[in-house]
Amino acid sequence: MTDNPRPRAHLGRVVAGVVGAMGLGWPRLLVLIVFIGWEPAVLIAVFRPWELTATAKFAPVWASNLAISLGQIVIGAVYGAAVSHITLTALSGRSPSLAQSIARALQRLPILAPYAIIGGLLQLVAPVEQLIMASLFKSHRFAEVTLVVAAFGFGAIAVQLFLSILAGVYVPVAVAESRGLWSTFMRSVRLMSRNRWVFLAALAAIAVVETLVRLFTRLVPCQLCRPEALAGLRVQDVMTLPGWFLGALLLVFVAAFYRELVRSEDGVAEDEIAQLFE
């Protein structure tokens, strides 16, 4: 006699979870988006040229770029984990402070950082790509430049897609369950085993909308805003904010999907899910 197969994740319940989490946790999510996500990215973009010039005497440009990229990845890992914690606690009927969510993200950073570094491969390989391109430009080998850009770009995208398909709920697993690095990865792989393509399709739909919004905000004429009225911020920096809101929506969806997987794959009741955060 064989056991009945477990039901697949119900996308309708995931969407309802996203709406519920956004409704209950929006004040904390708003603070996270603006001050932990968007603002550090703007500051890095504004001060990066100055920082590279200031450190030129002590380190090569590629090393400075690599250090900045690693810093961005670490901040991104904390940001993503805090959004996941807010989402999961909101869906479990709890309302911890923003400090508690950030503290949980920092506590789990050793588990989150390796996954974030692999997922942020595009940022890490950028200094290497720049070195190769500079060498090719000096040799006037312009055809090879296009091949290098394509190889690095598609390679990084392939790694990100592979991680999304194989272990897309790694971050919420790391936040919600006190597991080690390998155990967290394998737990995520097992949860995703029967729902990879549904997850990827939904993720792709949100990502397409996010990309379209980012493109639209870049095409908005700068004449619509007076730079002097933006407290020193560049117009292009302000116009990236809608993209950050959609990026947060993507993170909320992943956390809500994890919660649905725990319920459907493990057969865990709602009160047992809530106990993860006690």
VOGU-3710 file (C-alpha; in Angstrom, 3 decimals, decimal comma):
1> mtdnprprah> 0,000/0,000/0,000  1,424/3,357/-1,054  0,910/6,677/0,653  -1,156/9,291/-1,082  1,052/11,896/-2,719  1,283/15,181/-0,885  -0,719/18,027/-2,458  1,158/20,646/-4,381  1,408/24,216/-3,170  -1,778/26,204/-3,777
11> lgrvvagvvg> -0,873/29,409/-5,592  -4,117/31,088/-4,542  -3,213/30,702/-0,875  0,259/32,076/-1,609  -1,220/35,194/-3,233  -3,612/35,615/-0,307  -0,615/35,296/2,018  1,260/37,997/0,103  -1,704/40,361/0,358  -2,117/39,577/4,061
21> amglgwprll> 1,565/40,084/4,835  1,707/43,365/2,941  -1,392/44,539/4,800  -0,165/43,613/8,279  3,522/44,359/7,905  3,555/47,390/5,592  4,930/49,950/8,115  7,990/47,805/8,879  8,388/46,810/5,234  8,310/50,471/4,208
31> vlivfigwep> 11,083/51,353/6,647  13,165/48,382/5,468  12,722/49,212/1,786  13,706/52,855/2,184  16,429/52,718/4,837  17,966/49,224/4,530  17,401/48,585/0,820  17,132/51,718/-1,294  19,111/54,306/0,691  22,348/52,247/1,084
41> avliavfrpw> 22,214/51,467/-2,648  21,883/55,184/-3,440  24,724/56,134/-1,092  27,008/53,490/-2,611  26,172/54,722/-6,126  26,815/58,354/-5,173  30,044/57,830/-3,228  31,538/54,944/-5,226  33,614/57,153/-7,581  34,978/59,105/-4,594
51> eltatakfap> 35,767/55,908/-2,674  37,611/54,363/-5,632  39,698/57,533/-6,001  40,450/57,743/-2,275  41,630/54,104/-2,086  43,576/54,116/-5,361  46,863/54,600/-3,494  46,279/51,571/-1,273  44,507/49,028/-3,479  43,860/48,402/-7,181
61> vwasnlaisl> 40,475/49,396/-8,579  39,350/45,799/-8,986  39,989/45,095/-5,276  37,989/48,156/-4,224  35,163/47,147/-6,557  35,194/43,638/-5,099  35,037/44,971/-1,523  32,111/47,261/-2,397  30,284/44,393/-4,121  30,743/42,137/-1,089
71> gqivigavyg> 29,376/44,885/1,139  26,334/45,264/-1,106  25,719/41,515/-1,009  25,910/41,391/2,799  23,497/44,327/3,126  21,215/42,631/0,598  21,277/39,376/2,576  20,276/41,185/5,790  17,578/43,100/3,918  16,095/39,978/2,293
81> aavshitlta> 16,140/37,990/5,535  14,464/40,833/7,459  11,702/41,067/4,837  11,209/37,282/5,088  10,999/37,469/8,887  8,419/40,266/8,763  6,359/38,320/6,221  6,402/35,024/8,095  5,668/36,570/11,479  2,817/38,651/10,032
91> lsgrspslaq> 1,278/35,523/8,492  1,625/33,752/11,835  -0,349/36,442/13,636  2,637/38,049/15,323  4,020/41,555/15,100  7,656/41,774/16,271  9,535/45,044/16,188  11,686/45,976/13,234  14,727/45,592/15,495  13,783/41,948/16,149
101> siaralqrlp> 13,520/41,219/12,428  16,908/42,797/11,725  18,422/40,994/14,736  17,155/37,657/13,390  18,627/38,457/9,974  22,012/39,283/11,517  21,878/36,149/13,674  21,411/33,986/10,572  23,894/35,916/8,420  26,583/33,143/8,503
111> ilapyaiigg> 24,008/30,795/6,936  22,656/33,413/4,511  25,966/34,886/3,320  27,261/31,918/1,216  23,935/31,632/-0,634  23,836/35,409/-1,148  27,407/35,457/-2,484  26,654/32,715/-5,013  23,394/34,424/-5,969  25,244/37,745/-6,310
121> llqlvapveq> 27,795/36,263/-8,693  27,051/38,980/-11,248  28,319/41,647/-8,836  31,384/39,656/-7,787  32,575/38,850/-11,298  32,141/42,450/-12,484  35,713/43,478/-11,468  37,139/40,463/-13,321  34,982/41,264/-16,334  36,227/44,866/-16,302
131> limaslfksh> 39,880/43,720/-16,231  39,367/41,408/-19,215  37,461/44,066/-21,167  40,134/46,701/-20,499  42,802/44,333/-21,815  40,728/43,573/-24,931  40,062/47,268/-25,582  43,782/48,024/-25,443  44,346/45,323/-28,054  41,424/46,624/-30,173
141> rfaevtlvva> 39,765/43,216/-29,998  36,215/44,576/-29,959  34,504/41,369/-31,111  35,838/39,513/-28,070  34,464/42,261/-25,797  30,914/41,367/-26,856  31,586/37,683/-26,201  32,978/38,433/-22,718  29,953/40,550/-21,783  27,566/37,854/-23,028
151> afgfgaiavq> 29,449/35,027/-21,296  29,615/36,758/-17,916  26,038/38,036/-18,128  24,422/34,756/-19,177  26,620/32,792/-16,775  25,472/34,856/-13,804  21,827/34,615/-14,881  22,169/30,835/-15,285  23,531/30,503/-11,733  20,657/32,588/-10,330
161> lflsilagvy> 18,064/30,553/-12,248  19,634/27,298/-11,089  19,504/28,400/-7,454  15,896/29,575/-7,843  14,782/26,265/-9,341  16,773/24,071/-6,974  16,468/25,885/-3,644  14,363/28,995/-4,164  13,071/29,175/-0,574  16,527/29,032/1,017
171> vpvavaesrg> 16,236/32,469/2,665  12,917/31,890/4,494  14,115/28,416/5,546  17,274/29,975/6,994  15,226/32,624/8,810  12,452/30,403/10,150  14,357/27,223/11,024  17,528/27,057/13,094  19,521/24,764/10,799  23,110/24,633/9,637
181> lwstfmrsvr> 24,269/25,624/6,165  23,979/22,243/4,436  20,814/21,278/6,309  19,160/24,561/5,274  20,086/23,982/1,645  18,807/20,387/1,589  15,611/21,372/3,405  14,974/24,014/0,748  15,678/21,527/-2,048  13,231/19,015/-0,548
191> lmsrnrwvfl> 10,469/21,590/-0,136  10,913/22,749/-3,724  11,062/19,245/-5,215  7,460/19,122/-6,470  6,808/22,841/-6,952  9,825/24,178/-8,815  8,126/25,141/-12,066  5,110/26,783/-10,424  7,510/28,788/-8,272  9,695/29,762/-11,226
201> aalaaiavve> 6,703/30,813/-13,365  5,310/33,046/-10,613  8,769/34,439/-9,879  9,329/35,193/-13,563  5,981/37,021/-13,832  6,850/39,287/-10,892  10,392/39,801/-12,208  9,076/40,851/-15,645  6,780/43,439/-14,063  9,652/44,679/-11,887
211> tlvrlftrlv> 11,926/45,004/-14,935  9,277/46,908/-16,900  8,752/49,319/-14,004  12,510/49,882/-13,662  12,792/50,557/-17,412  9,836/52,948/-17,323  11,255/54,923/-14,415  14,562/55,274/-16,251  12,779/56,609/-19,336  10,836/59,284/-17,441
221> pcqlcrpeal> 12,240/62,639/-18,607  14,472/64,220/-15,984  12,843/67,564/-16,764  9,779/66,439/-14,784  11,776/66,884/-11,578  13,910/69,771/-10,440  17,165/68,345/-9,010  17,482/71,185/-6,505  14,130/70,145/-4,980  15,340/66,622/-4,184
231> aglrvqdvmt> 17,567/67,421/-1,190  20,709/66,657/-3,158  19,525/63,303/-4,533  19,923/62,596/-8,215  16,685/62,166/-10,181  17,761/58,726/-11,401  18,222/57,607/-7,788  14,744/58,736/-6,747  13,204/57,009/-9,756  14,628/53,619/-8,680
241> lpgwflgall> 12,388/53,565/-5,600  9,353/51,910/-7,342  11,634/49,076/-8,427  12,653/48,527/-4,800  8,995/48,202/-3,781  8,460/45,524/-6,426  11,660/43,793/-5,340  10,266/43,654/-1,801  7,065/42,163/-3,223  9,202/39,419/-4,764
251> lvfvaafyre> 10,784/38,660/-1,365  7,363/38,617/0,330  6,129/36,168/-2,312  9,077/33,808/-1,697  8,414/33,839/2,066  4,683/33,227/1,560  5,501/30,400/-0,865  7,739/28,788/1,769  4,916/28,961/4,313  2,559/27,255/1,854
261> lvrsedgvae> 5,170/24,576/1,116  5,541/23,812/4,833  1,770/23,405/5,072  1,289/21,324/1,900  4,513/19,282/1,747  4,962/18,575/5,455  1,284/18,598/6,379  1,998/21,089/9,162  -1,001/22,835/10,700  -1,271/26,609/11,036
271> deiaqlfe> -0,598/26,588/14,783  2,541/24,491/14,255  3,819/26,976/11,686  3,218/29,778/14,167  5,301/27,901/16,765  8,394/28,457/14,593  8,362/32,067/15,793  7,714/31,563/19,465
//
